[in-house]
């Protein structure tokens, strides 16, 4: 009923073929596992970077302590807006040289970058308390004066009753919005805005 295999050379070929297929499967699985481990490591690194960036955008805030405007009594408008700012609690150091201010009013719009003096496209900063240069807010006790030249941007400055929005974007992308409201009656050299 059963034939007996008499050829001794054929008996080992099935075992060697199976062994070769098994080794090939193990190699393919090892390569696939290596690719998966590398991909998982890359994704973890990207997720950590994204999380750190998101945390910076939420926690790095600039607090506006006060805002004043310099009144031009000749034109009866506000020529310069000055903000006294500090970094909020839990913020990383904020470098104002890397910040931008988006100025928007009913009459004009401009994106301002940091410079030594103000112009239609630049704002300036100066130390009030704690910083050495007036450019980096390292500590919660640091105070910096930011100056924006509204007359250079607007042409004539901000008139009585006008409004403007200052959107300060720091180096991490965190945004602080401050609304400038010019009083209906301007008196004196300075007004709170």
Secondary structure, DSSP 8 states (H G I E B T S, - for coil): -------TTSTTHHHHHHHHHHHHHHHHHHHHHHHHHHHHHHHHHHHHHHHHHHHHHHH--EEEEEEEEEEETTTTEEEEEEEEEEE-TT---EEGGG-EEEEEESS-EEEEEE-SS-BTTEEEEEEEES-SSSSEE-STT-EEEEEEEHHHHHSS-EETT-EEEEEEE-TT--EEEEEEE--SS--SSEEE-
